[in-house]
Amino acid sequence: CKNAIYLTIEPYDSQDANIALSEKSIDYSSTTDKQAYAFQLDFFKPVMPEVRKSPSGFKVVLKIAKKEKEWWPRLTKERLLLNFLKTDFERWKDEDESDNEDLDPPARAYHSFPPWVT
């Protein structure tokens, strides 16, 4: 999407999720009865440090506005292959399909929580 990032997090039985957003990155942490989870992503370009959260069952959907309204070649600053991050192709939009982005906002990335212990 040209205007925003849509990020879905599936925290699996999370009891106290924390999301910290800055212009350059997002930090997420949560705990369950057995384990603590965390991830940190550095964005490709700056974003607005406000986030709109939309709980959806066992998921948290975040809408993060980009500072500059432009298409990004990737989500992260570094060219990394992150095994816990994947694209939601059901909601994907190519640059030439974006006549009216507000009608059907795409989810550019889908986060399936990794088993990282903090």
N, CA, C and O atoms as a MOPAC input file, in Angstrom:
PM7 MOZYME 1SCF
protein

 N      0.84300 1    -1.17000 1     0.00000 1
 C      0.00000 1     0.00000 1     0.00000 1
 C      0.90000 1     1.24900 1     0.00000 1
 O      1.96500 1     1.26100 1     0.61700 1
 N      0.47400 1     2.24000 1    -0.66600 1
 C      1.26400 1     3.45300 1    -0.79100 1
 C      1.25300 1     4.29100 1     0.49000 1
 O      2.24400 1     4.95300 1     0.80000 1
 N      0.14700 1     4.26900 1     1.23600 1
 C     -0.02100 1     5.15100 1     2.38600 1
 C      0.29900 1     4.53500 1     3.73700 1
 O      0.63700 1     5.25400 1     4.67800 1
 N      0.19700 1     3.21300 1     3.84900 1
 C      0.31300 1     2.59000 1     5.16700 1
 C      0.82700 1     1.15900 1     5.07300 1
 O      0.87300 1     0.55800 1     4.00000 1
 N      1.20800 1     0.63900 1     6.22900 1
 C      1.60400 1    -0.75900 1     6.39300 1
 C      0.50000 1    -1.41500 1     7.21400 1
 O      0.04000 1    -0.85800 1     8.21000 1
 N      0.08500 1    -2.58700 1     6.79400 1
 C     -0.87200 1    -3.37000 1     7.56200 1
 C     -0.13300 1    -4.59800 1     8.05700 1
 O      0.33900 1    -5.41000 1     7.26100 1
 N     -0.03100 1    -4.73300 1     9.37200 1
 C      0.73600 1    -5.80900 1     9.97300 1
 C     -0.17800 1    -6.59000 1    10.91000 1
 O     -0.81700 1    -6.00800 1    11.78600 1
 N     -0.23800 1    -7.89300 1    10.73000 1
 C     -1.06000 1    -8.76100 1    11.57700 1
 C     -0.14100 1    -9.58200 1    12.46800 1
 O      0.80100 1   -10.21800 1    11.99500 1
 N     -0.42900 1    -9.55800 1    13.76100 1
 C      0.35600 1   -10.32500 1    14.72800 1
 C     -0.56900 1   -11.34900 1    15.36800 1
 O     -1.66300 1   -11.01700 1    15.82500 1
 N     -0.11600 1   -12.59600 1    15.39500 1
 C     -0.85800 1   -13.66300 1    16.06700 1
 C     -0.09300 1   -14.06800 1    17.31400 1
 O      0.83300 1   -14.87500 1    17.22600 1
 N     -0.45100 1   -13.53400 1    18.46800 1
 C      0.35800 1   -13.75600 1    19.66900 1
 C      0.11400 1   -15.05500 1    20.43000 1
 O      0.80500 1   -15.29000 1    21.42100 1
 N     -0.82400 1   -15.91300 1    20.02800 1
 C     -1.04800 1   -17.20300 1    20.69100 1
 C     -1.13000 1   -17.09100 1    22.21900 1
 O     -0.09300 1   -17.10800 1    22.88200 1
 N     -2.28000 1   -16.98300 1    22.76700 1
 C     -2.50000 1   -16.98200 1    24.21900 1
 C     -1.67000 1   -15.94800 1    24.96700 1
 O     -1.25400 1   -16.19700 1    26.09800 1
 N     -1.42800 1   -14.82200 1    24.37100 1
 C     -0.63600 1   -13.77300 1    25.00600 1
 C     -1.40200 1   -13.15400 1    26.16500 1
 O     -2.61000 1   -12.93500 1    26.08000 1
 N     -0.68900 1   -12.87800 1    27.24000 1
 C     -1.33100 1   -12.28700 1    28.40600 1
 C     -1.05200 1   -10.80400 1    28.53200 1
 O     -1.91900 1   -10.05600 1    28.98200 1
 N      0.10000 1   -10.36900 1    28.15900 1
 C      0.41600 1    -8.93800 1    28.26800 1
 C      1.31100 1    -8.52100 1    27.10300 1
 O      2.53800 1    -8.52700 1    27.20400 1
 N      0.67300 1    -8.16300 1    26.01000 1
 C      1.40700 1    -7.77000 1    24.81200 1
 C      1.79400 1    -6.30300 1    24.89600 1
 O      1.00200 1    -5.46000 1    25.31600 1
 N      3.02300 1    -6.01000 1    24.48900 1
 C      3.52100 1    -4.63300 1    24.44800 1
 C      3.99200 1    -4.32400 1    23.04400 1
 O      4.76800 1    -5.07700 1    22.45700 1
 N      3.51100 1    -3.19500 1    22.50200 1
 C      3.91800 1    -2.75100 1    21.17600 1
 C      4.50800 1    -1.36100 1    21.31900 1
 O      3.84400 1    -0.44300 1    21.80000 1
 N      5.76100 1    -1.20700 1    20.89900 1
 C      6.43300 1     0.09500 1    20.91900 1
 C      6.77200 1     0.45700 1    19.47500 1
 O      7.48600 1    -0.27400 1    18.78800 1
 N      6.25100 1     1.59300 1    19.03200 1
 C      6.45500 1     2.01900 1    17.65700 1
 C      7.21000 1     3.33800 1    17.63900 1
 O      6.85500 1     4.27600 1    18.35300 1
 N      8.24400 1     3.40500 1    16.82600 1
 C      8.96400 1     4.65600 1    16.59900 1
 C      8.95300 1     4.92700 1    15.10000 1
 O      8.39800 1     4.13800 1    14.33500 1
 N      9.54800 1     6.01400 1    14.67800 1
 C      9.59800 1     6.33500 1    13.24900 1
 C     10.37400 1     5.29200 1    12.45300 1
 O     10.12900 1     5.10400 1    11.26100 1
 N     11.30000 1     4.62200 1    13.10700 1
 C     12.19300 1     3.71000 1    12.40100 1
 C     11.90600 1     2.23500 1    12.61600 1
 O     12.33000 1     1.40700 1    11.81000 1
 N     11.18700 1     1.87800 1    13.70000 1
 C     11.04500 1     0.45300 1    14.00500 1
 C      9.80500 1     0.15700 1    14.83100 1
 O      9.13100 1     1.05500 1    15.33400 1
 N      9.52900 1    -1.14300 1    14.95400 1
 C      8.47700 1    -1.63700 1    15.83400 1
 C      9.08900 1    -2.72700 1    16.70900 1
 O      9.83400 1    -3.58400 1    16.23300 1
 N      8.75800 1    -2.67600 1    17.99500 1
 C      9.18600 1    -3.69000 1    18.95600 1
 C      7.93200 1    -4.31200 1    19.55300 1
 O      7.00700 1    -3.60600 1    19.95400 1
 N      7.91000 1    -5.63000 1    19.60800 1
 C      6.77200 1    -6.34500 1    20.16500 1
 C      7.28100 1    -7.35700 1    21.17600 1
 O      8.29400 1    -8.02100 1    20.95900 1
 N      6.56200 1    -7.46200 1    22.28000 1
 C      6.87500 1    -8.50300 1    23.25900 1
 C      5.58800 1    -8.94200 1    23.94200 1
 O      4.65500 1    -8.15400 1    24.10000 1
 N      5.55000 1   -10.20400 1    24.34400 1
 C      4.41400 1   -10.74100 1    25.07900 1
 C      4.86200 1   -11.99300 1    25.81700 1
 O      5.93700 1   -12.53600 1    25.56400 1
 N      4.02400 1   -12.43100 1    26.72200 1
 C      4.31600 1   -13.65600 1    27.46900 1
 C      3.09500 1   -14.56000 1    27.46100 1
 O      1.96100 1   -14.10900 1    27.30300 1
 N      3.35700 1   -15.83300 1    27.63300 1
 C      2.30300 1   -16.82600 1    27.84000 1
 C      2.61000 1   -17.49500 1    29.17500 1
 O      3.52300 1   -17.07600 1    29.88600 1
 N      1.86800 1   -18.50600 1    29.50800 1
 C      2.13900 1   -19.22800 1    30.75700 1
 C      3.52100 1   -19.86800 1    30.75300 1
 O      4.14700 1   -19.99900 1    31.80600 1
 N      4.00200 1   -20.26600 1    29.58100 1
 C      5.23700 1   -21.03500 1    29.49600 1
 C      6.43000 1   -20.27300 1    28.93400 1
 O      7.56900 1   -20.66800 1    29.17900 1
 N      6.20400 1   -19.18700 1    28.18300 1
 C      7.28900 1   -18.61100 1    27.41200 1
 C      7.09600 1   -17.11000 1    27.17600 1
 O      5.98300 1   -16.58800 1    27.24600 1
 N      8.21000 1   -16.43700 1    26.89700 1
 C      8.18000 1   -15.02600 1    26.49400 1
 C      8.55000 1   -14.94600 1    25.01900 1
 O      9.40400 1   -15.69500 1    24.54600 1
 N      7.90600 1   -14.03700 1    24.29300 1
 C      8.14200 1   -13.85200 1    22.86200 1
 C      8.49400 1   -12.40000 1    22.58700 1
 O      8.07000 1   -11.50000 1    23.31200 1
 N      9.28100 1   -12.17600 1    21.52400 1
 C      9.62200 1   -10.80200 1    21.15200 1
 C     10.12900 1   -10.76300 1    19.71500 1
 O     10.69700 1   -11.73100 1    19.20900 1
 N      9.90900 1    -9.61500 1    19.07000 1
 C     10.53300 1    -9.35200 1    17.78200 1
 C     10.73200 1    -7.85500 1    17.63800 1
 O     10.07500 1    -7.05500 1    18.30400 1
 N     11.64800 1    -7.49500 1    16.75800 1
 C     11.93900 1    -6.09400 1    16.45500 1
 C     12.19300 1    -6.00300 1    14.96300 1
 O     12.96900 1    -6.78300 1    14.41100 1
 N     11.53100 1    -5.04000 1    14.30100 1
 C     11.71900 1    -4.81900 1    12.87000 1
 C     12.11600 1    -3.37100 1    12.62700 1
 O     11.50300 1    -2.45600 1    13.17700 1
 N     13.13600 1    -3.16000 1    11.80900 1
 C     13.49700 1    -1.82000 1    11.35900 1
 C     12.82900 1    -1.60500 1    10.00700 1
 O     13.05200 1    -2.37800 1     9.07500 1
 N     12.00500 1    -0.55300 1     9.89300 1
 C     11.26500 1    -0.29100 1     8.66800 1
 C     12.16600 1     0.20800 1     7.54800 1
 O     13.23200 1     0.77100 1     7.80000 1
 N     11.73200 1    -0.00100 1     6.31200 1
 C     12.46900 1     0.42900 1     5.13200 1
 C     12.67500 1     1.94700 1     5.13500 1
 O     13.76500 1     2.42900 1     4.82700 1
 N     11.62900 1     2.69200 1     5.48300 1
 C     11.67500 1     4.16100 1     5.58200 1
 C     10.86500 1     4.57800 1     6.80700 1
 O     10.16600 1     3.75100 1     7.39100 1
 N     10.94900 1     5.85800 1     7.20600 1
 C     10.22000 1     6.30200 1     8.40200 1
 C      8.70000 1     6.17400 1     8.28300 1
 O      8.12200 1     6.29400 1     7.20300 1
 N      8.08500 1     5.92800 1     9.43000 1
 C      6.62400 1     5.85500 1     9.54800 1
 C      6.17000 1     6.86000 1    10.59800 1
 O      6.97900 1     7.40400 1    11.35000 1
 N      4.87500 1     7.09400 1    10.63500 1
 C      4.30800 1     7.93200 1    11.69400 1
 C      4.26400 1     7.07400 1    12.96700 1
 O      3.82600 1     5.92400 1    12.91400 1
 N      4.70600 1     7.61100 1    14.09900 1
 C      4.78900 1     6.77200 1    15.30400 1
 C      3.45700 1     6.51800 1    16.00900 1
 O      3.44900 1     6.13100 1    17.17800 1
 N      2.34600 1     6.72600 1    15.33100 1
 C      1.04500 1     6.36100 1    15.88600 1
 C      0.58200 1     5.09900 1    15.18500 1
 O      0.88800 1     4.88300 1    14.01200 1
 N     -0.15400 1     4.26900 1    15.90200 1
 C     -0.62700 1     3.01300 1    15.33600 1
 C     -2.10500 1     2.85600 1    15.64400 1
 O     -2.56500 1     3.20800 1    16.73000 1
 N     -2.84300 1     2.32500 1    14.68300 1
 C     -4.24700 1     1.97100 1    14.90600 1
 C     -4.31000 1     0.46900 1    15.09600 1
 O     -3.92400 1    -0.29600 1    14.21200 1
 N     -4.80600 1     0.04400 1    16.27200 1
 C     -4.91300 1    -1.37800 1    16.57400 1
 C     -6.35500 1    -1.81500 1    16.35400 1
 O     -7.29700 1    -1.07400 1    16.63400 1
 N     -6.50100 1    -3.00100 1    15.86100 1
 C     -7.81000 1    -3.54600 1    15.61300 1
 C     -7.79000 1    -5.02100 1    16.00400 1
 O     -7.44300 1    -5.87100 1    15.18400 1
 N     -8.16200 1    -5.33800 1    17.26100 1
 C     -8.15300 1    -6.73900 1    17.67200 1
 C     -9.16600 1    -7.53800 1    16.85900 1
 O    -10.28700 1    -7.08600 1    16.62500 1
 N     -8.76400 1    -8.71400 1    16.44000 1
 C     -9.61400 1    -9.55500 1    15.61000 1
 C     -9.45200 1   -10.99500 1    16.08100 1
 O     -8.65100 1   -11.74400 1    15.52200 1
 N    -10.19400 1   -11.37900 1    17.08700 1
 C    -10.07200 1   -12.73200 1    17.62400 1
 C     -8.72700 1   -12.92900 1    18.28000 1
 O     -8.39400 1   -12.24400 1    19.24700 1
 N     -7.95000 1   -13.86600 1    17.75700 1
 C     -6.62900 1   -14.15800 1    18.30200 1
 C     -5.53400 1   -13.33900 1    17.63000 1
 O     -4.35100 1   -13.57900 1    17.87100 1
 N     -5.90800 1   -12.37700 1    16.79300 1
 C     -4.93300 1   -11.57900 1    16.06700 1
 C     -5.01700 1   -10.11500 1    16.48300 1
 O     -6.03000 1    -9.66500 1    17.02000 1
 N     -3.95700 1    -9.39400 1    16.23000 1
 C     -3.95300 1    -7.94300 1    16.36600 1
 C     -3.54400 1    -7.39700 1    15.00200 1
 O     -2.46300 1    -7.71200 1    14.50600 1
 N     -4.40100 1    -6.58200 1    14.39700 1
 C     -4.10900 1    -5.99000 1    13.09800 1
 C     -3.70400 1    -4.54000 1    13.33300 1
 O     -4.44300 1    -3.76600 1    13.94200 1
 N     -2.52400 1    -4.18700 1    12.84300 1
 C     -1.99700 1    -2.83300 1    13.01900 1
 C     -2.00200 1    -2.10300 1    11.69000 1
 O     -1.63900 1    -2.66600 1    10.65700 1
 N     -2.41800 1    -0.83800 1    11.72500 1
 C     -2.29800 1     0.02500 1    10.56100 1
 C     -1.30900 1     1.11800 1    10.94700 1
 O     -1.55700 1     1.90100 1    11.86300 1
 N     -0.18100 1     1.16100 1    10.23100 1
 C      0.89600 1     2.09800 1    10.52000 1
 C      1.06600 1     2.99600 1     9.30000 1
 O      1.40900 1     2.51700 1     8.21900 1
 N      0.82700 1     4.29300 1     9.46700 1
 C      0.92400 1     5.23500 1     8.34800 1
 C      2.38400 1     5.51100 1     7.99500 1
 O      3.22800 1     5.68500 1     8.87400 1
 N      2.66300 1     5.54800 1     6.70100 1
 C      4.00300 1     5.89500 1     6.22500 1
 C      4.16600 1     7.40200 1     6.26300 1
 O      3.20500 1     8.13100 1     6.01700 1
 N      5.36400 1     7.88300 1     6.56700 1
 C      5.63600 1     9.31900 1     6.55700 1
 C      5.56200 1     9.88100 1     5.14900 1
 O      4.96700 1    10.93500 1     4.92300 1
 N      6.16600 1     9.17700 1     4.20800 1
 C      6.11900 1     9.56400 1     2.80400 1
 C      5.22700 1     8.56300 1     2.07800 1
 O      5.44600 1     7.35400 1     2.16100 1
 N      4.23500 1     9.06200 1     1.37500 1
 C      3.30100 1     8.18700 1     0.67700 1
 C      3.93300 1     7.69000 1    -0.61400 1
 O      3.85100 1     8.33300 1    -1.66000 1
 N      4.57000 1     6.51800 1    -0.50900 1
 C      5.22400 1     5.91400 1    -1.66300 1
 C      5.28800 1     4.40700 1    -1.48400 1
 O      5.17400 1     3.89900 1    -0.36900 1
 N      5.47200 1     3.69800 1    -2.59100 1
 C      5.60200 1     2.24600 1    -2.55500 1
 C      6.98900 1     1.87100 1    -2.06900 1
 O      7.98300 1     2.48000 1    -2.46500 1
 N      7.04900 1     0.87400 1    -1.21500 1
 C      8.32200 1     0.36100 1    -0.71900 1
 C      8.63200 1    -0.95900 1    -1.42800 1
 O      7.72400 1    -1.74600 1    -1.69900 1
 N      9.89400 1    -1.20200 1    -1.72500 1
 C     10.23500 1    -2.49500 1    -2.33000 1
 C     10.19200 1    -3.65000 1    -1.32700 1
 O     10.11500 1    -4.81400 1    -1.71800 1
 N     10.24400 1    -3.32000 1    -0.02600 1
 C     10.17800 1    -4.33400 1     1.03400 1
 C      9.78100 1    -3.64800 1     2.34300 1
 O      9.76900 1    -2.42000 1     2.42500 1
 N      9.46700 1    -4.42400 1     3.33800 1
 C      9.04600 1    -3.90200 1     4.63900 1
 C     10.21800 1    -3.45000 1     5.49700 1
 O     10.13600 1    -2.42200 1     6.17000 1
 N     11.29100 1    -4.20100 1     5.47600 1
 C     12.40500 1    -3.95000 1     6.38600 1
 C     13.54900 1    -3.18500 1     5.72900 1
 O     13.71500 1    -3.19600 1     4.50900 1
 N     14.32500 1    -2.52600 1     6.57000 1
 C     15.47000 1    -1.74700 1     6.10500 1
 C     16.50800 1    -2.64400 1     5.42700 1
 O     16.98000 1    -2.34500 1     4.33000 1
 N     16.84700 1    -3.71900 1     6.07900 1
 C     17.83100 1    -4.66900 1     5.55800 1
 C     17.13700 1    -5.70300 1     4.67300 1
 O     15.96300 1    -6.01800 1     4.87200 1
 N     17.85800 1    -6.21300 1     3.72000 1
 C     17.34600 1    -7.30200 1     2.88500 1
 C     17.56100 1    -8.61100 1     3.63500 1
 O     18.56200 1    -9.30000 1     3.43700 1
 N     16.61700 1    -8.93500 1     4.48800 1
 C     16.71400 1   -10.14100 1     5.30400 1
 C     15.57200 1   -11.08600 1     4.98900 1
 O     14.47200 1   -10.64900 1     4.64800 1
 N     15.82600 1   -12.35500 1     5.09900 1
 C     14.77700 1   -13.34900 1     5.01000 1
 C     14.41700 1   -13.73800 1     6.44100 1
 O     15.16400 1   -14.45700 1     7.10400 1
 N     13.28300 1   -13.26300 1     6.90300 1
 C     12.83000 1   -13.53100 1     8.26600 1
 C     11.80100 1   -14.65000 1     8.21200 1
 O     10.72800 1   -14.47900 1     7.63300 1
 N     12.11700 1   -15.78600 1     8.80600 1
 C     11.25600 1   -16.95700 1     8.69000 1
 C      9.90900 1   -16.79600 1     9.38900 1
 O      9.00100 1   -17.58800 1     9.13600 1
 N      9.74900 1   -15.81700 1    10.24200 1
 C      8.48500 1   -15.61300 1    10.93600 1
 C      7.61100 1   -14.55200 1    10.26100 1
 O      6.50900 1   -14.27800 1    10.73600 1
 N      8.07700 1   -13.95700 1     9.17400 1
 C      7.35500 1   -12.88800 1     8.49500 1
 C      6.97400 1   -13.34700 1     7.09900 1
 O      7.82000 1   -13.81900 1     6.33900 1
 N      5.70100 1   -13.20900 1     6.76500 1
 C      5.28000 1   -13.60900 1     5.42700 1
 C      4.23900 1   -12.63400 1     4.88400 1
 O      3.59300 1   -11.90900 1     5.64100 1
 N      4.09200 1   -12.62900 1     3.58600 1
 C      3.15400 1   -11.75100 1     2.89900 1
 C      1.77700 1   -12.39000 1     2.86200 1
 O      1.65000 1   -13.59600 1     2.65100 1
 N      0.75200 1   -11.58300 1     3.06800 1
 C     -0.63100 1   -12.03800 1     2.95700 1
 C     -1.07600 1   -11.76700 1     1.51700 1
 O     -1.55100 1   -10.67200 1     1.21400 1
 N     -0.92600 1   -12.75100 1     0.63300 1
 C     -1.20900 1   -12.56100 1    -0.78700 1
 C     -2.70200 1   -12.42200 1    -1.08600 1
 O     -3.06200 1   -11.94700 1    -2.16300 1
 N     -3.56800 1   -12.81800 1    -0.17300 1
 C     -5.00300 1   -12.62800 1    -0.38100 1
 C     -5.37300 1   -11.14600 1    -0.36400 1
 O     -6.38300 1   -10.75600 1    -0.94900 1
 N     -4.57600 1   -10.32700 1     0.29200 1
 C     -4.86700 1    -8.89900 1     0.39800 1
 C     -3.80900 1    -8.03700 1    -0.29500 1
 O     -3.82700 1    -6.81300 1    -0.16700 1
 N     -2.92100 1    -8.64900 1    -1.00500 1
 C     -1.82900 1    -7.95400 1    -1.68600 1
 C     -2.36400 1    -7.08100 1    -2.81300 1
 O     -3.29800 1    -7.46600 1    -3.51700 1
 N     -1.76900 1    -5.90200 1    -2.98100 1
 C     -2.05900 1    -5.03800 1    -4.11400 1
 C     -0.75400 1    -4.62500 1    -4.75000 1
 O      0.18900 1    -4.23000 1    -4.06400 1
 N     -0.70300 1    -4.71900 1    -6.06400 1
 C      0.44100 1    -4.20500 1    -6.79800 1
 C      0.28100 1    -2.70500 1    -6.97300 1
 O     -0.80800 1    -2.16000 1    -6.79300 1
 N      1.35000 1    -2.05900 1    -7.31700 1
 C      1.35100 1    -0.61500 1    -7.48000 1
 C      0.31800 1    -0.15000 1    -8.51100 1
 O     -0.30500 1     0.89400 1    -8.32100 1
 N      0.12900 1    -0.89700 1    -9.58600 1
 C     -0.81600 1    -0.49400 1   -10.62600 1
 C     -2.26800 1    -0.79900 1   -10.28000 1
 O     -3.15900 1    -0.41300 1   -11.03600 1
 N     -2.54000 1    -1.47700 1    -9.16300 1
 C     -3.90500 1    -1.78400 1    -8.72900 1
 C     -4.42900 1    -0.80900 1    -7.69000 1
 O     -5.50600 1    -1.03400 1    -7.13900 1
 N     -3.72000 1     0.24300 1    -7.40800 1
 C     -4.03700 1     1.08800 1    -6.26600 1
 C     -4.86700 1     2.31300 1    -6.61200 1
 O     -4.58300 1     3.39400 1    -6.09700 1
 N     -5.86300 1     2.19500 1    -7.44600 1
 C     -6.68700 1     3.34500 1    -7.79300 1
 C     -7.38800 1     3.94000 1    -6.58100 1
 O     -7.40100 1     5.16000 1    -6.41200 1
 N     -7.96900 1     3.09900 1    -5.74000 1
 C     -8.61400 1     3.58400 1    -4.52600 1
 C     -8.25200 1     2.66100 1    -3.36900 1
 O     -8.93100 1     1.65900 1    -3.14400 1
 N     -7.19900 1     2.98300 1    -2.63900 1
 C     -6.68100 1     2.12700 1    -1.56900 1
 C     -7.61100 1     2.04000 1    -0.37200 1
 O     -7.55500 1     1.05700 1     0.36800 1
 N     -8.45800 1     3.02600 1    -0.15600 1
 C     -9.29800 1     3.03900 1     1.03000 1
 C    -10.45500 1     2.03600 1     0.95800 1
 O    -11.01600 1     1.67800 1     1.99300 1
 N    -10.82000 1     1.58100 1    -0.23700 1
 C    -11.92300 1     0.64500 1    -0.34500 1
 C    -11.56700 1    -0.73900 1     0.17600 1
 O    -12.38400 1    -1.37500 1     0.84200 1
 N    -10.38500 1    -1.20500 1    -0.10900 1
 C     -9.95900 1    -2.52600 1     0.32700 1
 C     -8.50200 1    -2.46400 1     0.75400 1
 O     -7.61800 1    -2.79500 1    -0.03500 1
 N     -8.22900 1    -2.04000 1     2.00400 1
 C     -6.83100 1    -1.88800 1     2.40900 1
 C     -6.10500 1    -3.21800 1     2.45700 1
 O     -6.59600 1    -4.16500 1     3.07100 1
 N     -4.95300 1    -3.30900 1     1.82600 1
 C     -4.22000 1    -4.57000 1     1.80600 1
 C     -3.39900 1    -4.78800 1     3.07200 1
 O     -2.96900 1    -3.83200 1     3.71700 1
 N     -3.19500 1    -6.00300 1     3.40600 1
 C     -2.27000 1    -6.34900 1     4.48200 1
 C     -0.96100 1    -6.70900 1     3.80100 1
 O     -0.89100 1    -7.71500 1     3.09500 1
 N      0.04400 1    -5.93200 1     3.99300 1
 C      1.30100 1    -6.14400 1     3.29600 1
 C      2.14400 1    -7.23400 1     3.94400 1
 O      2.96600 1    -7.85400 1     3.27000 1
 N      1.96000 1    -7.47500 1     5.21100 1
 C      2.75400 1    -8.51500 1     5.85900 1
 C      1.90100 1    -9.20200 1     6.92000 1
 O      1.00200 1    -8.60100 1     7.50800 1
 N      2.19800 1   -10.43700 1     7.14000 1
 C      1.46400 1   -11.26000 1     8.08900 1
 C      2.49500 1   -11.87900 1     9.01300 1
 O      3.42600 1   -12.54200 1     8.55600 1
 N      2.33600 1   -11.66800 1    10.29700 1
 C      3.34000 1   -12.11300 1    11.24400 1
 C      2.84600 1   -13.34700 1    11.97900 1
 O      1.83400 1   -13.28900 1    12.67600 1
 N      3.53400 1   -14.43600 1    11.83300 1
 C      3.26000 1   -15.64500 1    12.57400 1
 C      4.35900 1   -15.75200 1    13.62600 1
 O      5.53800 1   -15.83500 1    13.28000 1
 N      3.99700 1   -15.75300 1    14.87600 1
 C      4.95700 1   -15.55800 1    15.94700 1
 C      6.02700 1   -16.63700 1    16.02600 1
 O      5.70100 1   -17.82400 1    16.05900 1
 N      7.29000 1   -16.24900 1    16.05600 1
 C      8.38800 1   -17.21900 1    16.17400 1
 C      8.56700 1   -17.68800 1    17.61500 1
 O      8.17900 1   -16.97800 1    18.54200 1
 N      9.13000 1   -18.83600 1    17.81400 1
 C      9.34500 1   -19.31900 1    19.17600 1
 C     10.63300 1   -18.76100 1    19.78000 1
 O     11.50700 1   -19.52400 1    20.19200 1
 N     10.75300 1   -17.44800 1    19.83400 1
 C     11.92900 1   -16.83900 1    20.44100 1
 C     11.70600 1   -16.65200 1    21.91400 1
 O     10.66900 1   -16.13400 1    22.32800 1
 N     12.62500 1   -17.04900 1    22.67900 1
 C     12.53900 1   -16.87500 1    24.12900 1
 C     13.37900 1   -15.65500 1    24.49200 1
 O     14.53600 1   -15.54200 1    24.08600 1
 N     12.79200 1   -14.75600 1    25.25100 1
 C     13.53000 1   -13.56300 1    25.66100 1
 C     13.96900 1   -13.68200 1    27.08800 1
 O     14.60800 1   -12.77100 1    27.61600 1

